[in-house]
Amino acid sequence: MKEPNLNQSEISVKTIKEIQRRLTGRIEPHSNHKLFEVHLTTGKIILAEFERILHWEQKPKKTVLVKKDCVYVSAMNIKNAIKHFNNKSNGSKF
């Protein structure tokens, strides 16, 4: 059986899309908590960025924009986020 001819750029685009859509985990913050992003190489802590996904006839869902070399921690403020990160806990319900 003959394989279809795909050039190298089409193959690389398909593999990049598959890698980007990979499910890495789930974190659900407690009520009144914020989701903080801890960059492992620099140690910088900032609020995580979200992307809204609109579903037809449903409420919009928010997903976290996952970045390379980052860990996500749920906490009330930055001080508590540092504590959760040092205890190796993400502070979420799950």
N, CA, C and O atoms as a printed pandas DataFrame, in Angstrom:
     atom_number atom_name residue_name chain_id  residue_number  x_coord  y_coord  z_coord
0              1         N          MET        A               1    0.830   -1.171    0.000
1              2        CA          MET        A               1    0.000    0.000    0.000
2              3         C          MET        A               1    0.879    1.241    0.000
3              4         O          MET        A               1    1.874    1.300    0.723
4              5         N          LYS        A               2    0.523    2.219   -0.796
5              6        CA          LYS        A               2    1.323    3.429   -0.904
6              7         C          LYS        A               2    0.938    4.430    0.169
7              8         O          LYS        A               2   -0.245    4.636    0.444
8              9         N          GLU        A               3    1.942    5.052    0.774
9             10        CA          GLU        A               3    1.688    6.093    1.762
10            11         C          GLU        A               3    1.517    7.424    1.048
11            12         O          GLU        A               3    2.167    7.668    0.032
12            13         N          PRO        A               4    0.642    8.293    1.570
13            14        CA          PRO        A               4    0.468    9.589    0.915
14            15         C          PRO        A               4    1.735   10.436    1.057
15            16         O          PRO        A               4    2.440   10.365    2.064
16            17         N          ASN        A               5    2.000   11.222    0.044
17            18        CA          ASN        A               5    3.185   12.078    0.057
18            19         C          ASN        A               5    2.902   13.338    0.859
19            20         O          ASN        A               5    2.080   14.163    0.460
20            21         N          LEU        A               6    3.576   13.485    1.977
21            22        CA          LEU        A               6    3.474   14.682    2.808
22            23         C          LEU        A               6    4.846   15.312    2.889
23            24         O          LEU        A               6    5.839   14.631    3.146
24            25         N          ASN        A               7    4.899   16.600    2.671
25            26        CA          ASN        A               7    6.205   17.233    2.801
26            27         C          ASN        A               7    6.537   17.427    4.280
27            28         O          ASN        A               7    5.671   17.276    5.142
28            29         N          GLN        A               8    7.777   17.756    4.563
29            30        CA          GLN        A               8    8.278   17.824    5.941
30            31         C          GLN        A               8    7.560   18.886    6.761
31            32         O          GLN        A               8    7.345   18.685    7.956
32            33         N          SER        A               9    7.178   20.025    6.148
33            34        CA          SER        A               9    6.528   21.092    6.907
34            35         C          SER        A               9    5.135   20.668    7.382
35            36         O          SER        A               9    4.729   21.020    8.489
36            37         N          GLU        A              10    4.399   19.916    6.554
37            38        CA          GLU        A              10    3.071   19.437    6.968
38            39         C          GLU        A              10    3.183   18.476    8.145
39            40         O          GLU        A              10    2.367   18.520    9.066
40            41         N          ILE        A              11    4.172   17.625    8.117
41            42        CA          ILE        A              11    4.372   16.660    9.202
42            43         C          ILE        A              11    4.742   17.384   10.489
43            44         O          ILE        A              11    4.223   17.058   11.557
44            45         N          SER        A              12    5.643   18.369   10.394
45            46        CA          SER        A              12    6.070   19.075   11.605
46            47         C          SER        A              12    4.930   19.895   12.195
47            48         O          SER        A              12    4.820   19.992   13.417
48            49         N          VAL        A              13    4.074   20.490   11.357
49            50        CA          VAL        A              13    2.935   21.260   11.852
50            51         C          VAL        A              13    1.960   20.350   12.586
51            52         O          VAL        A              13    1.431   20.724   13.632
52            53         N          LYS        A              14    1.719   19.163   12.049
53            54        CA          LYS        A              14    0.813   18.212   12.707
54            55         C          LYS        A              14    1.361   17.779   14.055
55            56         O          LYS        A              14    0.602   17.689   15.020
56            57         N          THR        A              15    2.660   17.506   14.149
57            58        CA          THR        A              15    3.221   17.073   15.424
58            59         C          THR        A              15    3.226   18.207   16.439
59            60         O          THR        A              15    3.023   17.964   17.629
60            61         N          ILE        A              16    3.453   19.440   15.996
61            62        CA          ILE        A              16    3.430   20.576   16.920
62            63         C          ILE        A              16    2.023   20.762   17.481
63            64         O          ILE        A              16    1.868   21.018   18.675
64            65         N          LYS        A              17    1.003   20.640   16.647
65            66        CA          LYS        A              17   -0.372   20.791   17.119
66            67         C          LYS        A              17   -0.732   19.698   18.113
67            68         O          LYS        A              17   -1.425   19.967   19.095
68            69         N          GLU        A              18   -0.279   18.478   17.882
69            70        CA          GLU        A              18   -0.551   17.383   18.810
70            71         C          GLU        A              18    0.108   17.639   20.160
71            72         O          GLU        A              18   -0.485   17.356   21.201
72            73         N          ILE        A              19    1.315   18.164   20.153
73            74        CA          ILE        A              19    2.031   18.438   21.398
74            75         C          ILE        A              19    1.347   19.568   22.159
75            76         O          ILE        A              19    1.244   19.501   23.384
76            77         N          GLN        A              20    0.879   20.599   21.467
77            78        CA          GLN        A              20    0.252   21.733   22.119
78            79         C          GLN        A              20   -1.054   21.354   22.787
79            80         O          GLN        A              20   -1.382   21.926   23.827
80            81         N          ARG        A              21   -1.803   20.433   22.251
81            82        CA          ARG        A              21   -3.114   20.075   22.777
82            83         C          ARG        A              21   -3.065   18.960   23.812
83            84         O          ARG        A              21   -4.114   18.489   24.251
84            85         N          ARG        A              22   -1.878   18.529   24.210
85            86        CA          ARG        A              22   -1.731   17.441   25.160
86            87         C          ARG        A              22   -2.240   17.874   26.543
87            88         O          ARG        A              22   -1.923   18.973   26.999
88            89         N          LEU        A              23   -3.010   17.036   27.196
89            90        CA          LEU        A              23   -3.531   17.328   28.523
90            91         C          LEU        A              23   -2.435   17.079   29.547
91            92         O          LEU        A              23   -1.906   15.971   29.644
92            93         N          THR        A              24   -2.097   18.105   30.305
93            94        CA          THR        A              24   -0.997   17.974   31.255
94            95         C          THR        A              24   -1.481   17.747   32.680
95            96         O          THR        A              24   -0.700   17.296   33.519
96            97         N          GLY        A              25   -2.711   18.037   32.975
97            98        CA          GLY        A              25   -3.229   17.854   34.319
98            99         C          GLY        A              25   -4.422   18.747   34.553
99           100         O          GLY        A              25   -4.891   19.433   33.645
100          101         N          ARG        A              26   -4.911   18.732   35.787
101          102        CA          ARG        A              26   -6.069   19.533   36.129
102          103         C          ARG        A              26   -5.843   20.156   37.486
103          104         O          ARG        A              26   -5.391   19.491   38.418
104          105         N          ILE        A              27   -6.156   21.431   37.598
105          106        CA          ILE        A              27   -6.067   22.120   38.877
106          107         C          ILE        A              27   -7.333   22.943   39.034
107          108         O          ILE        A              27   -7.701   23.711   38.145
108          109         N          GLU        A              28   -7.987   22.781   40.153
109          110        CA          GLU        A              28   -9.206   23.526   40.441
110          111         C          GLU        A              28   -8.998   24.285   41.745
111          112         O          GLU        A              28   -8.969   23.679   42.816
112          113         N          PRO        A              29   -8.856   25.602   41.665
113          114        CA          PRO        A              29   -8.593   26.381   42.878
114          115         C          PRO        A              29   -9.781   26.383   43.834
115          116         O          PRO        A              29  -10.928   26.227   43.414
116          117         N          HIS        A              30   -9.497   26.561   45.118
117          118        CA          HIS        A              30  -10.559   26.749   46.100
118          119         C          HIS        A              30  -11.253   28.070   45.829
119          120         O          HIS        A              30  -10.733   28.907   45.091
120          121         N          SER        A              31  -12.427   28.265   46.422
121          122        CA          SER        A              31  -13.122   29.528   46.227
122          123         C          SER        A              31  -12.302   30.667   46.842
123          124         O          SER        A              31  -11.649   30.476   47.868
124          125         N          ASN        A              32  -12.333   31.820   46.232
125          126        CA          ASN        A              32  -11.588   33.021   46.618
126          127         C          ASN        A              32  -10.078   32.876   46.467
127          128         O          ASN        A              32   -9.340   33.742   46.937
128          129         N          HIS        A              33   -9.598   31.822   45.834
129          130        CA          HIS        A              33   -8.171   31.660   45.573
130          131         C          HIS        A              33   -7.849   32.160   44.178
131          132         O          HIS        A              33   -8.725   32.242   43.316
132          133         N          LYS        A              34   -6.599   32.489   43.967
133          134        CA          LYS        A              34   -6.087   32.862   42.654
134          135         C          LYS        A              34   -5.093   31.803   42.224
135          136         O          LYS        A              34   -4.540   31.082   43.054
136          137         N          LEU        A              35   -4.875   31.715   40.950
137          138        CA          LEU        A              35   -3.906   30.765   40.423
138          139         C          LEU        A              35   -2.633   31.518   40.068
139          140         O          LEU        A              35   -2.646   32.427   39.238
140          141         N          PHE        A              36   -1.534   31.128   40.707
141          142        CA          PHE        A              36   -0.249   31.783   40.491
142          143         C          PHE        A              36    0.641   30.891   39.642
143          144         O          PHE        A              36    0.558   29.664   39.700
144          145         N          GLU        A              37    1.483   31.521   38.865
145          146        CA          GLU        A              37    2.432   30.835   38.003
146          147         C          GLU        A              37    3.830   31.055   38.566
147          148         O          GLU        A              37    4.269   32.196   38.713
148          149         N          VAL        A              38    4.535   29.964   38.882
149          150        CA          VAL        A              38    5.894   30.045   39.418
150          151         C          VAL        A              38    6.850   29.574   38.327
151          152         O          VAL        A              38    6.807   28.417   37.908
152          153         N          HIS        A              39    7.707   30.475   37.877
153          154        CA          HIS        A              39    8.689   30.132   36.845
154          155         C          HIS        A              39    9.891   29.495   37.548
155          156         O          HIS        A              39   10.515   30.115   38.409
156          157         N          LEU        A              40   10.206   28.262   37.175
157          158        CA          LEU        A              40   11.214   27.493   37.899
158          159         C          LEU        A              40   12.637   28.010   37.700
159          160         O          LEU        A              40   13.442   27.938   38.629
160          161         N          THR        A              41   12.964   28.519   36.537
161          162        CA          THR        A              41   14.348   28.942   36.295
162          163         C          THR        A              41   14.643   30.307   36.905
163          164         O          THR        A              41   15.751   30.537   37.390
164          165         N          THR        A              42   13.659   31.227   36.887
165          166        CA          THR        A              42   13.907   32.563   37.425
166          167         C          THR        A              42   13.367   32.739   38.835
167          168         O          THR        A              42   13.821   33.629   39.554
168          169         N          GLY        A              43   12.405   31.911   39.253
169          170        CA          GLY        A              43   11.803   32.044   40.568
170          171         C          GLY        A              43   10.747   33.134   40.632
171          172         O          GLY        A              43   10.298   33.488   41.722
172          173         N          LYS        A              44   10.347   33.663   39.512
173          174        CA          LYS        A              44    9.372   34.742   39.438
174          175         C          LYS        A              44    7.954   34.200   39.637
175          176         O          LYS        A              44    7.598   33.167   39.070
176          177         N          ILE        A              45    7.147   34.897   40.443
177          178        CA          ILE        A              45    5.769   34.476   40.716
178          179         C          ILE        A              45    4.822   35.561   40.215
179          180         O          ILE        A              45    4.909   36.716   40.632
180          181         N          ILE        A              46    3.911   35.175   39.310
181          182        CA          ILE        A              46    2.921   36.102   38.772
182          183         C          ILE        A              46    1.574   35.397   38.699
183          184         O          ILE        A              46    1.495   34.179   38.863
184          185         N          LEU        A              47    0.508   36.168   38.452
185          186        CA          LEU        A              47   -0.810   35.570   38.256
186          187         C          LEU        A              47   -0.825   34.818   36.926
187          188         O          LEU        A              47   -0.239   35.268   35.941
188          189         N          ALA        A              48   -1.500   33.671   36.911
189          190        CA          ALA        A              48   -1.580   32.863   35.699
190          191         C          ALA        A              48   -2.514   33.520   34.687
191          192         O          ALA        A              48   -3.469   34.200   35.060
192          193         N          GLU        A              49   -2.227   33.307   33.405
193          194        CA          GLU        A              49   -3.056   33.835   32.326
194          195         C          GLU        A              49   -4.044   32.763   31.888
195          196         O          GLU        A              49   -3.704   31.583   31.795
196          197         N          PHE        A              50   -5.274   33.195   31.620
197          198        CA          PHE        A              50   -6.327   32.278   31.215
198          199         C          PHE        A              50   -6.778   32.584   29.797
199          200         O          PHE        A              50   -6.633   33.701   29.301
200          201         N          GLU        A              51   -7.330   31.558   29.160
201          202        CA          GLU        A              51   -7.921   31.697   27.840
202          203         C          GLU        A              51   -9.373   31.238   27.947
203          204         O          GLU        A              51   -9.648   30.166   28.486
204          205         N          ARG        A              52  -10.297   32.044   27.438
205          206        CA          ARG        A              52  -11.710   31.677   27.483
206          207         C          ARG        A              52  -12.076   30.884   26.240
207          208         O          ARG        A              52  -11.769   31.285   25.117
208          209         N          ILE        A              53  -12.730   29.762   26.455
209          210        CA          ILE        A              53  -13.203   28.941   25.348
210          211         C          ILE        A              53  -14.720   28.978   25.377
211          212         O          ILE        A              53  -15.344   28.599   26.368
212          213         N          LEU        A              54  -15.299   29.436   24.290
213          214        CA          LEU        A              54  -16.753   29.534   24.210
214          215         C          LEU        A              54  -17.317   28.247   23.642
215          216         O          LEU        A              54  -16.912   27.801   22.569
216          217         N          HIS        A              55  -18.257   27.648   24.370
217          218        CA          HIS        A              55  -18.949   26.460   23.916
218          219         C          HIS        A              55  -20.372   26.849   23.553
219          220         O          HIS        A              55  -20.983   27.697   24.203
220          221         N          TRP        A              56  -20.874   26.239   22.540
221          222        CA          TRP        A              56  -22.222   26.538   22.090
222          223         C          TRP        A              56  -23.230   26.078   23.138
223          224         O          TRP        A              56  -23.198   24.925   23.570
224          225         N          GLU        A              57  -24.123   26.972   23.545
225          226        CA          GLU        A              57  -25.174   26.723   24.542
226          227         C          GLU        A              57  -24.633   26.305   25.906
227          228         O          GLU        A              57  -25.326   25.609   26.650
228          229         N          GLN        A              58  -23.445   26.702   26.242
229          230        CA          GLN        A              58  -22.878   26.426   27.558
230          231         C          GLN        A              58  -22.169   27.674   28.053
231          232         O          GLN        A              58  -21.921   28.609   27.291
232          233         N          LYS        A              59  -21.850   27.676   29.329
233          234        CA          LYS        A              59  -21.066   28.778   29.880
234          235         C          LYS        A              59  -19.649   28.714   29.323
235          236         O          LYS        A              59  -19.138   27.628   29.051
236          237         N          PRO        A              60  -19.015   29.866   29.152
237          238        CA          PRO        A              60  -17.619   29.832   28.684
238          239         C          PRO        A              60  -16.709   29.202   29.740
239          240         O          PRO        A              60  -16.872   29.444   30.936
240          241         N          LYS        A              61  -15.762   28.404   29.290
241          242        CA          LYS        A              61  -14.813   27.757   30.191
242          243         C          LYS        A              61  -13.474   28.451   30.082
243          244         O          LYS        A              61  -13.081   28.906   29.007
244          245         N          LYS        A              62  -12.773   28.529   31.208
245          246        CA          LYS        A              62  -11.449   29.140   31.228
246          247         C          LYS        A              62  -10.412   28.039   31.347
247          248         O          LYS        A              62  -10.537   27.136   32.174
248          249         N          THR        A              63   -9.393   28.126   30.518
249          250        CA          THR        A              63   -8.274   27.195   30.606
250          251         C          THR        A              63   -6.994   27.996   30.798
251          252         O          THR        A              63   -6.873   29.122   30.317
252          253         N          VAL        A              64   -6.067   27.415   31.490
253          254        CA          VAL        A              64   -4.800   28.079   31.787
254          255         C          VAL        A              64   -3.883   27.956   30.579
255          256         O          VAL        A              64   -3.790   26.893   29.966
256          257         N          LEU        A              65   -3.217   29.036   30.245
257          258        CA          LEU        A              65   -2.193   28.997   29.204
258          259         C          LEU        A              65   -0.912   28.455   29.842
259          260         O          LEU        A              65   -0.212   29.177   30.553
260          261         N          VAL        A              66   -0.615   27.199   29.587
261          262        CA          VAL        A              66    0.515   26.521   30.215
262          263         C          VAL        A              66    1.799   26.943   29.508
263          264         O          VAL        A              66    1.905   26.861   28.285
264          265         N          LYS        A              67    2.763   27.391   30.293
265          266        CA          LYS        A              67    4.046   27.836   29.753
266          267         C          LYS        A              67    5.141   26.856   30.140
267          268         O          LYS        A              67    5.010   26.098   31.101
268          269         N          LYS        A              68    6.212   26.888   29.379
269          270        CA          LYS        A              68    7.340   25.995   29.617
270          271         C          LYS        A              68    8.058   26.386   30.910
271          272         O          LYS        A              68    8.214   27.574   31.192
272          273         N          ASP        A              69    8.492   25.412   31.689
273          274        CA          ASP        A              69    9.239   25.589   32.940
274          275         C          ASP        A              69    8.450   26.350   33.995
275          276         O          ASP        A              69    9.032   27.114   34.765
276          277         N          CYS        A              70    7.130   26.154   34.045
277          278        CA          CYS        A              70    6.303   26.829   35.041
278          279         C          CYS        A              70    5.479   25.814   35.826
279          280         O          CYS        A              70    5.079   24.772   35.307
280          281         N          VAL        A              71    5.240   26.148   37.085
281          282        CA          VAL        A              71    4.391   25.346   37.970
282          283         C          VAL        A              71    3.257   26.252   38.417
283          284         O          VAL        A              71    3.464   27.446   38.634
284          285         N          TYR        A              72    2.061   25.695   38.558
285          286        CA          TYR        A              72    0.892   26.495   38.911
286          287         C          TYR        A              72    0.427   26.141   40.320
287          288         O          TYR        A              72    0.294   24.970   40.676
288          289         N          VAL        A              73    0.178   27.203   41.126
289          290        CA          VAL        A              73   -0.168   27.041   42.533
290          291         C          VAL        A              73   -1.423   27.861   42.823
291          292         O          VAL        A              73   -1.530   29.012   42.400
292          293         N          SER        A              74   -2.372   27.261   43.547
293          294        CA          SER        A              74   -3.578   27.966   43.957
294          295         C          SER        A              74   -3.383   28.478   45.380
295          296         O          SER        A              74   -3.060   27.711   46.288
296          297         N          ALA        A              75   -3.586   29.799   45.567
297          298        CA          ALA        A              75   -3.402   30.393   46.897
298          299         C          ALA        A              75   -4.170   31.711   46.975
299          300         O          ALA        A              75   -4.601   32.256   45.959
300          301         N          MET        A              76   -4.335   32.220   48.223
301          302        CA          MET        A              76   -5.025   33.496   48.433
302          303         C          MET        A              76   -4.167   34.680   47.998
303          304         O          MET        A              76   -4.681   35.651   47.442
304          305         N          ASN        A              77   -2.858   34.602   48.251
305          306        CA          ASN        A              77   -1.957   35.701   47.902
306          307         C          ASN        A              77   -0.569   35.129   47.599
307          308         O          ASN        A              77   -0.348   33.922   47.704
308          309         N          ILE        A              78    0.348   36.001   47.227
309          310        CA          ILE        A              78    1.694   35.550   46.834
310          311         C          ILE        A              78    2.434   34.906   47.998
311          312         O          ILE        A              78    3.163   33.932   47.811
312          313         N          LYS        A              79    2.251   35.445   49.196
313          314        CA          LYS        A              79    2.923   34.895   50.377
314          315         C          LYS        A              79    2.528   33.429   50.597
315          316         O          LYS        A              79    3.384   32.586   50.862
316          317         N          ASN        A              80    1.240   33.135   50.485
317          318        CA          ASN        A              80    0.775   31.751   50.641
318          319         C          ASN        A              80    1.177   30.885   49.451
319          320         O          ASN        A              80    1.402   29.685   49.604
320          321         N          ALA        A              81    1.266   31.488   48.269
321          322        CA          ALA        A              81    1.703   30.731   47.093
322          323         C          ALA        A              81    3.133   30.237   47.285
323          324         O          ALA        A              81    3.464   29.117   46.896
324          325         N          ILE        A              82    3.976   31.070   47.883
325          326        CA          ILE        A              82    5.362   30.664   48.166
326          327         C          ILE        A              82    5.377   29.500   49.145
327          328         O          ILE        A              82    6.143   28.552   48.973
328          329         N          LYS        A              83    4.527   29.566   50.183
329          330        CA          LYS        A              83    4.457   28.473   51.167
330          331         C          LYS        A              83    4.021   27.169   50.503
331          332         O          LYS        A              83    4.627   26.123   50.735
332          333         N          HIS        A              84    2.963   27.227   49.670
333          334        CA          HIS        A              84    2.486   26.019   48.984
334          335         C          HIS        A              84    3.563   25.465   48.055
335          336         O          HIS        A              84    3.742   24.249   47.975
336          337         N          PHE        A              85    4.275   26.330   47.362
337          338        CA          PHE        A              85    5.319   25.882   46.446
338          339         C          PHE        A              85    6.455   25.218   47.218
339          340         O          PHE        A              85    6.969   24.186   46.786
340          341         N          ASN        A              86    6.855   25.794   48.358
341          342        CA          ASN        A              86    7.934   25.215   49.155
342          343         C          ASN        A              86    7.532   23.885   49.788
343          344         O          ASN        A              86    8.386   23.029   50.014
344          345         N          ASN        A              87    6.233   23.700   50.078
345          346        CA          ASN        A              87    5.735   22.445   50.641
346          347         C          ASN        A              87    5.435   21.413   49.563
347          348         O          ASN        A              87    4.981   20.310   49.867
348          349         N          LYS        A              88    5.689   21.770   48.284
349          350        CA          LYS        A              88    5.436   20.892   47.140
350          351         C          LYS        A              88    3.972   20.489   47.048
351          352         O          LYS        A              88    3.647   19.349   46.716
352          353         N          SER        A              89    3.098   21.438   47.347
353          354        CA          SER        A              89    1.659   21.216   47.200
354          355         C          SER        A              89    1.127   22.322   46.325
355          356         O          SER        A              89    1.600   23.456   46.404
356          357         N          ASN        A              90    0.129   22.008   45.474
357          358        CA          ASN        A              90   -0.379   23.050   44.599
358          359         C          ASN        A              90   -1.570   23.787   45.199
359          360         O          ASN        A              90   -2.049   24.748   44.597
360          361         N          GLY        A              91   -2.062   23.373   46.357
361          362        CA          GLY        A              91   -3.108   24.092   47.041
362          363         C          GLY        A              91   -4.474   23.972   46.427
363          364         O          GLY        A              91   -5.366   24.745   46.776
364          365         N          SER        A              92   -4.679   23.031   45.521
365          366        CA          SER        A              92   -5.974   22.922   44.853
366          367         C          SER        A              92   -6.856   21.873   45.532
367          368         O          SER        A              92   -6.425   21.192   46.463
368          369         N          LYS        A              93   -8.084   21.755   45.057
369          370        CA          LYS        A              93   -9.013   20.765   45.603
370          371         C          LYS        A              93   -8.618   19.346   45.216
371          372         O          LYS        A              93   -8.880   18.405   45.965
372          373         N          PHE        A              94   -7.985   19.181   44.045
373          374        CA          PHE        A              94   -7.634   17.855   43.566
374          375         C          PHE        A              94   -6.163   17.596   43.741
375          376         O          PHE        A              94   -5.680   16.519   43.390
